[in-house]
Amino acid sequence: MTDSENKSLMEFPCEFGVKIMGKTHEDFESCVKVIFLRHVPELEDTQIKVRASGKGNYSAITVTIQAQSQEQLDNIYIELSAHELVLMAL
């Protein structure tokens, strides 16, 4: 792969929203927040939006951050995907 093929299509830093879905659980939001704080220490509560599904069985959390690099985003997605409460991260 050449350097130009390996480069990200995004320019950093940039505003980036991550959507995380999981079954509704009392610890879901706090677990997601802890993961993000490891990668984005300046994260504020105003950057986190939580929405429950119609029947309340699932929750969607959208976290909007100022992404600094593709590596940072990759590490966030890897950690989110590995967590047992997370069904999907987009």
DSSP file (Angstrom, degrees, kcal/mol; ACC not computed):
  #  RESIDUE AA STRUCTURE BP1 BP2  ACC     N-H-->O    O-->H-N    N-H-->O    O-->H-N    TCO  KAPPA ALPHA  PHI   PSI    X-CA   Y-CA   Z-CA
    1    1 A M              0   0    0      0, 0.0     2,-0.1     0, 0.0     0, 0.0   0.000 360.0 360.0 360.0 133.0    0.0    0.0    0.0
    2    2 A T     >  -     0   0    0      1,-0.1     4,-1.8     5,-0.0     3,-0.2  -0.355 360.0-105.9 -80.9 166.4    1.4    3.4   -0.9
    3    3 A D  H  > S+     0   0    0      1,-0.2     4,-1.0     2,-0.2    -1,-0.1   0.884 121.7  52.3 -59.7 -39.3    1.4    6.4    1.5
    4    4 A S  H  4 S+     0   0    0      1,-0.2    -1,-0.2     2,-0.2     3,-0.2   0.851 110.2  47.8 -68.8 -32.3   -1.4    8.0   -0.4
    5    5 A E  H  4 S+     0   0    0      1,-0.2    -1,-0.2    -3,-0.2    -2,-0.2   0.818 110.9  52.6 -73.5 -30.0   -3.5    4.9   -0.2
    6    6 A N  H  < S+     0   0    0     -4,-1.8    -2,-0.2     2,-0.1    -1,-0.2   0.635  88.1 102.5 -81.5 -15.7   -2.8    4.6    3.5
    7    7 A K  S  < S-     0   0    0     -4,-1.0     2,-0.1    -3,-0.2    -5,-0.0  -0.372  78.0-110.1 -71.5 147.7   -3.9    8.2    4.3
    8    8 A S        -     0   0    0      2,-0.1    -1,-0.1     1,-0.1    -2,-0.1  -0.408  12.6-133.9 -71.8 151.1   -7.2    8.8    5.9
    9    9 A L  S    S+     0   0    0     -2,-0.1     2,-0.3     2,-0.1    -1,-0.1   0.622  87.3  77.7 -78.2 -13.6   -9.9   10.5    3.9
   10   10 A M  S    S-     0   0    0      4,-0.0     2,-0.5     0, 0.0    -2,-0.1  -0.651  77.0-134.2 -96.9 153.4  -10.6   12.7    6.9
   11   11 A E        -     0   0    0     -2,-0.3    58,-0.1     2,-0.1    -2,-0.1  -0.914  38.1-102.5-105.9 133.5   -8.5   15.7    7.9
   12   12 A F  S    S+     0   0    0     -2,-0.5    56,-0.2    56,-0.1     2,-0.1  -0.794  93.0  40.0-110.4 151.0   -7.7   16.0   11.6
   13   13 A P  S    S+     0   0    0      0, 0.0     2,-0.3     0, 0.0    55,-0.2   0.599  84.0 145.0 -73.1 155.6   -8.6   17.4   14.0
   14   14 A C  E     -A   67   0A   0     53,-1.9    53,-2.4    -2,-0.1     2,-0.3  -0.989  54.9 -97.0-154.1 156.0  -12.3   17.3   13.1
   15   15 A E  E     +A   66   0A   0     -2,-0.3     2,-0.4    51,-0.3    51,-0.2  -0.623  47.8 179.6 -75.2 133.4  -15.7   16.9   14.8
   16   16 A F  E     -A   65   0A   0     49,-2.9    49,-2.9    -2,-0.3     2,-0.5  -0.992  19.4-149.0-144.0 130.1  -16.8   13.3   14.7
   17   17 A G  E     -A   64   0A   0     -2,-0.4     2,-0.5    47,-0.2    47,-0.2  -0.851   8.5-164.7-102.0 132.2  -19.9   11.5   16.1
   18   18 A V  E     -A   63   0A   0     45,-2.8    45,-2.8    -2,-0.5     2,-0.5  -0.966   6.5-155.6-114.8 127.9  -19.8    8.0   17.3
   19   19 A K  E     -A   62   0A   0     -2,-0.5    71,-3.2    43,-0.2     2,-0.4  -0.910  10.5-171.1-107.0 126.8  -23.0    6.1   17.7
   20   20 A I  E     -AB  61  89A   0     41,-3.3    41,-3.1    -2,-0.5     2,-0.4  -0.963   1.0-167.0-120.9 130.9  -23.1    3.2   20.2
   21   21 A M  E     +AB  60  88A   0     67,-3.1    66,-2.9    -2,-0.4    67,-1.8  -0.926  18.6 143.7-120.4 143.6  -26.0    0.8   20.6
   22   22 A G  E     -A   59   0A   0     37,-2.1    37,-3.1    -2,-0.4    64,-0.2  -0.978  53.4 -73.9-162.0 169.1  -26.6   -1.7   23.3
   23   23 A K  E     -A   58   0A   0     62,-0.4    35,-0.3    -2,-0.3     2,-0.2  -0.481  65.8 -92.2 -67.8 143.6  -29.3   -3.4   25.4
   24   24 A T        +     0   0    0     33,-2.7     2,-0.3    -2,-0.1    -1,-0.1  -0.406  63.1 158.2 -61.8 126.5  -30.6   -1.0   28.0
   25   25 A H    >>  -     0   0    0     -2,-0.2     3,-1.4    -3,-0.1     4,-0.5  -0.988  51.8-119.3-151.4 144.2  -28.6   -1.6   31.2
   26   26 A E  T 34 S+     0   0    0     -2,-0.3     4,-0.3     1,-0.3     3,-0.1   0.761 115.1  43.0 -60.4 -25.0  -28.0    0.6   34.2
   27   27 A D  T 3> S+     0   0    0      1,-0.1     4,-2.5     2,-0.1    -1,-0.3   0.481  87.1  94.5 -98.1  -3.8  -24.2    0.6   33.5
   28   28 A F  H <> S+     0   0    0     -3,-1.4     4,-2.2     1,-0.2     5,-0.2   0.933  87.4  42.3 -58.3 -52.9  -24.3    1.1   29.7
   29   29 A E  H  X S+     0   0    0     -4,-0.5     4,-2.4     1,-0.2    -1,-0.2   0.915 115.8  48.7 -63.2 -43.5  -23.9    4.9   29.6
   30   30 A S  H  > S+     0   0    0     -4,-0.3     4,-2.3     1,-0.2    -1,-0.2   0.876 110.5  51.5 -66.9 -35.8  -21.2    5.0   32.3
   31   31 A C  H  X S+     0   0    0     -4,-2.5     4,-2.0     2,-0.2    -1,-0.2   0.921 111.0  47.6 -64.9 -43.5  -19.2    2.2   30.6
   32   32 A V  H  X S+     0   0    0     -4,-2.2     4,-2.3    -5,-0.2    -2,-0.2   0.919 111.9  50.6 -62.4 -43.6  -19.3    4.1   27.3
   33   33 A K  H  X S+     0   0    0     -4,-2.4     4,-2.6     1,-0.2    -2,-0.2   0.907 108.3  51.8 -62.6 -42.2  -18.3    7.3   29.0
   34   34 A V  H  X S+     0   0    0     -4,-2.3     4,-1.3     2,-0.2    -1,-0.2   0.905 109.5  50.4 -61.4 -42.0  -15.3    5.6   30.8
   35   35 A I  H  X S+     0   0    0     -4,-2.0     4,-0.8     1,-0.2     3,-0.5   0.942 112.5  46.2 -61.6 -47.4  -14.1    4.2   27.5
   36   36 A F  H >X S+     0   0    0     -4,-2.3     4,-3.2     1,-0.2     3,-0.9   0.891 106.4  58.5 -64.0 -38.9  -14.3    7.7   25.8
   37   37 A L  H 3< S+     0   0    0     -4,-2.6    -1,-0.2     1,-0.3    -2,-0.2   0.803  99.5  59.0 -63.3 -27.6  -12.6    9.4   28.8
   38   38 A R  H 3< S+     0   0    0     -4,-1.3    -1,-0.3    -3,-0.5    -2,-0.2   0.831 120.3  27.5 -66.0 -30.7   -9.5    7.1   28.3
   39   39 A H  H << S+     0   0    0     -3,-0.9    -2,-0.2    -4,-0.8    -1,-0.2   0.657 133.1  33.6-105.0 -21.8   -9.2    8.4   24.7
   40   40 A V    ><  +     0   0    0     -4,-3.2     3,-2.2    -5,-0.2    -1,-0.2  -0.688  64.4 177.2-135.9  78.2  -10.7   11.9   25.1
   41   41 A P  T 3  S+     0   0    0      0, 0.0    -1,-0.1     0, 0.0    -4,-0.1   0.749  79.4  58.5 -59.3 -24.8   -9.9   13.2   28.6
   42   42 A E  T 3  S+     0   0    0      2,-0.0    -5,-0.1    -5,-0.0    -2,-0.0   0.318  76.1 138.8 -88.4  10.1  -11.6   16.5   28.0
   43   43 A L    <   -     0   0    0     -3,-2.2     2,-0.3    -7,-0.1    22,-0.1  -0.269  37.3-157.2 -57.1 135.8  -14.9   14.9   27.2
   44   44 A E    >   -     0   0    0      1,-0.1     3,-2.0     0, 0.0     4,-0.1  -0.844  27.5-116.2-115.9 154.5  -17.9   16.8   28.7
   45   45 A D  G >  S+     0   0    0     -2,-0.3     3,-1.8     1,-0.3    -1,-0.1   0.790 112.1  67.3 -58.2 -28.9  -21.4   15.5   29.5
   46   46 A T  G 3  S+     0   0    0      1,-0.3    -1,-0.3     3,-0.0    -3,-0.0   0.665  92.5  61.7 -67.7 -14.8  -22.9   17.9   26.9
   47   47 A Q  G <  S+     0   0    0     -3,-2.0    17,-2.3    16,-0.1     2,-0.5   0.423  92.7  79.6 -88.8   0.6  -21.1   15.8   24.2
   48   48 A I  E <   -C   63   0A   0     -3,-1.8     2,-0.4    15,-0.2    15,-0.2  -0.941  56.4-176.8-116.6 125.2  -23.1   12.7   25.1
   49   49 A K  E     -C   62   0A   0     13,-2.6    13,-2.9    -2,-0.5     2,-0.4  -0.982   6.7-164.1-121.8 130.6  -26.7   12.1   23.9
   50   50 A V  E     +C   61   0A   0     -2,-0.4     2,-0.4    11,-0.2    11,-0.2  -0.936   8.6 177.9-118.3 136.2  -28.7    9.1   25.1
   51   51 A R  E     -C   60   0A   0      9,-2.7     9,-3.3    -2,-0.4     2,-0.2  -0.998  17.0-144.5-138.3 132.6  -31.9    7.8   23.5
   52   52 A A  E     -C   59   0A   0     -2,-0.4     7,-0.2     7,-0.2     5,-0.0  -0.649  27.4-108.2 -92.4 152.0  -33.9    4.7   24.4
   53   53 A S    >   -     0   0    0      5,-3.0     3,-0.9    -2,-0.2    -1,-0.1  -0.215  42.1 -92.4 -69.7 169.5  -35.7    2.6   21.8
   54   54 A G  T 3  S+     0   0    0      1,-0.3    -1,-0.1     2,-0.1    -2,-0.1   0.864 128.7  34.5 -52.8 -43.2  -39.5    2.8   21.5
   55   55 A K  T 3  S-     0   0    0      3,-0.0    -1,-0.3     0, 0.0    -2,-0.0   0.481 110.8-119.4 -93.0  -4.2  -40.0   -0.2   23.9
   56   56 A G  S <  S+     0   0    0     -3,-0.9    -2,-0.1     2,-0.2   -32,-0.1   0.570  81.5 117.3  80.9   7.9  -37.0    0.7   26.0
   57   57 A N  S    S+     0   0    0    -34,-0.1   -33,-2.7    -5,-0.0     2,-0.3   0.772  75.4  36.3 -78.7 -25.3  -35.1   -2.5   25.3
   58   58 A Y  E     -A   23   0A   0    -35,-0.3    -5,-3.0     2,-0.0     2,-0.4  -0.893  67.2-153.4-128.0 155.5  -32.2   -0.9   23.6
   59   59 A S  E     -AC  22  52A   0    -37,-3.1   -37,-2.1    -2,-0.3     2,-0.5  -0.967   2.6-156.1-127.6 146.0  -30.3    2.4   24.1
   60   60 A A  E     -AC  21  51A   0     -9,-3.3    -9,-2.7    -2,-0.4     2,-0.5  -0.987   8.7-167.7-120.8 130.7  -28.4    4.5   21.6
   61   61 A I  E     -AC  20  50A   0    -41,-3.1   -41,-3.3    -2,-0.5     2,-0.5  -0.974   3.0-163.6-118.6 127.8  -25.6    6.8   22.7
   62   62 A T  E     -AC  19  49A   0    -13,-2.9   -13,-2.6    -2,-0.5     2,-0.5  -0.958   5.6-171.6-111.4 124.2  -24.1    9.4   20.4
   63   63 A V  E     -AC  18  48A   0    -45,-2.8   -45,-2.8    -2,-0.5     2,-0.6  -0.967   5.5-161.4-116.9 121.0  -20.8   10.9   21.5
   64   64 A T  E     +A   17   0A   0    -17,-2.3     2,-0.3    -2,-0.5   -47,-0.2  -0.904  20.4 169.4-106.4 120.6  -19.5   13.8   19.5
   65   65 A I  E     -A   16   0A   0    -49,-2.9   -49,-2.9    -2,-0.6     2,-1.0  -0.763  45.6-110.6-124.3 167.7  -15.8   14.5   19.9
   66   66 A Q  E     -A   15   0A   0     -2,-0.3   -51,-0.3   -51,-0.2     2,-0.2  -0.847  45.4-147.5 -95.1  93.7  -13.1   16.6   18.4
   67   67 A A  E     -A   14   0A   0    -53,-2.4   -53,-1.9    -2,-1.0     3,-0.1  -0.430  17.5-170.0 -70.2 135.2  -11.1   13.7   16.9
   68   68 A Q        -     0   0    0      1,-0.3     2,-0.3   -55,-0.2    -1,-0.1   0.704  63.4  -6.3 -97.7 -24.8   -7.4   14.2   16.8
   69   69 A S     >  -     0   0    0      1,-0.1     4,-1.8   -55,-0.1    -1,-0.3  -0.989  62.0-109.1-164.0 162.7   -6.3   11.2   14.6
   70   70 A Q  H  > S+     0   0    0     -2,-0.3     4,-2.9     1,-0.2     5,-0.2   0.866 118.7  58.2 -65.1 -36.5   -7.4    8.1   12.8
   71   71 A E  H  > S+     0   0    0      2,-0.2     4,-2.4     1,-0.2    -1,-0.2   0.903 103.7  51.5 -60.6 -41.9   -5.5    6.1   15.4
   72   72 A Q  H  > S+     0   0    0      2,-0.2     4,-2.0     1,-0.2    -1,-0.2   0.940 112.3  45.7 -59.9 -48.1   -7.5    7.7   18.2
   73   73 A L  H  X S+     0   0    0     -4,-1.8     4,-2.6     1,-0.2     5,-0.2   0.919 111.6  52.2 -62.6 -43.8  -10.8    6.8   16.5
   74   74 A D  H  X S+     0   0    0     -4,-2.9     4,-2.5     1,-0.2    -1,-0.2   0.919 109.6  49.3 -58.0 -44.4   -9.6    3.2   15.8
   75   75 A N  H  X S+     0   0    0     -4,-2.4     4,-2.1     2,-0.2    -1,-0.2   0.873 110.3  50.5 -65.4 -37.6   -8.7    2.7   19.4
   76   76 A I  H  X S+     0   0    0     -4,-2.0     4,-2.7     2,-0.2     5,-0.2   0.946 112.5  46.4 -63.0 -48.4  -12.1    4.0   20.6
   77   77 A Y  H  X S+     0   0    0     -4,-2.6     4,-2.7     1,-0.2    -2,-0.2   0.884 111.2  52.3 -63.3 -39.2  -13.9    1.6   18.2
   78   78 A I  H  X S+     0   0    0     -4,-2.5     4,-1.3    -5,-0.2    -1,-0.2   0.939 113.6  43.1 -62.1 -47.0  -11.7   -1.3   19.2
   79   79 A E  H  X S+     0   0    0     -4,-2.1     4,-0.7     2,-0.2    -2,-0.2   0.910 115.1  48.7 -68.6 -41.7  -12.4   -0.8   22.9
   80   80 A L  H >< S+     0   0    0     -4,-2.7     3,-1.2     1,-0.2     6,-0.3   0.941 110.5  51.3 -61.1 -46.8  -16.1   -0.2   22.4
   81   81 A S  H 3< S+     0   0    0     -4,-2.7    -1,-0.2     1,-0.3    -2,-0.2   0.778 107.9  53.3 -63.3 -27.1  -16.5   -3.3   20.2
   82   82 A A  H 3< S+     0   0    0     -4,-1.3    -1,-0.3    -5,-0.2     2,-0.2   0.633  86.1 101.9 -82.8 -13.9  -14.8   -5.4   22.8
   83   83 A H  S X< S-     0   0    0     -3,-1.2     3,-1.1    -4,-0.7   -51,-0.0  -0.523  71.4-137.2 -78.8 137.0  -17.1   -4.4   25.6
   84   84 A E  T 3  S+     0   0    0      1,-0.2    -1,-0.1    -2,-0.2    -4,-0.0   0.740 101.1  53.7 -65.8 -25.0  -19.9   -6.9   26.5
   85   85 A L  T 3  S+     0   0    0    -63,-0.1     2,-0.5   -58,-0.1   -62,-0.4   0.631  91.5  87.5 -84.0 -13.2  -22.6   -4.2   26.8
   86   86 A V    <   +     0   0    0     -3,-1.1   -64,-0.2    -6,-0.3     3,-0.1  -0.766  46.1 176.3 -92.5 123.1  -22.0   -2.8   23.3
   87   87 A L  S    S-     0   0    0    -66,-2.9     2,-0.3    -2,-0.5   -65,-0.2   0.803  71.2  -3.2 -88.9 -35.0  -23.9   -4.4   20.5
   88   88 A M  E     -B   21   0A   0    -67,-1.8   -67,-3.1    -8,-0.0     2,-0.4  -0.984  52.7-160.9-159.8 144.2  -22.6   -2.1   17.8
   89   89 A A  E      B   20   0A   0     -2,-0.3   -69,-0.2   -69,-0.2    -8,-0.0  -0.993 360.0 360.0-130.3 125.6  -20.5    1.1   17.3
   90   90 A L              0   0    0    -71,-3.2   -70,-0.2    -2,-0.4    -1,-0.1   0.335 360.0 360.0-119.5 360.0  -20.9    3.2   14.2
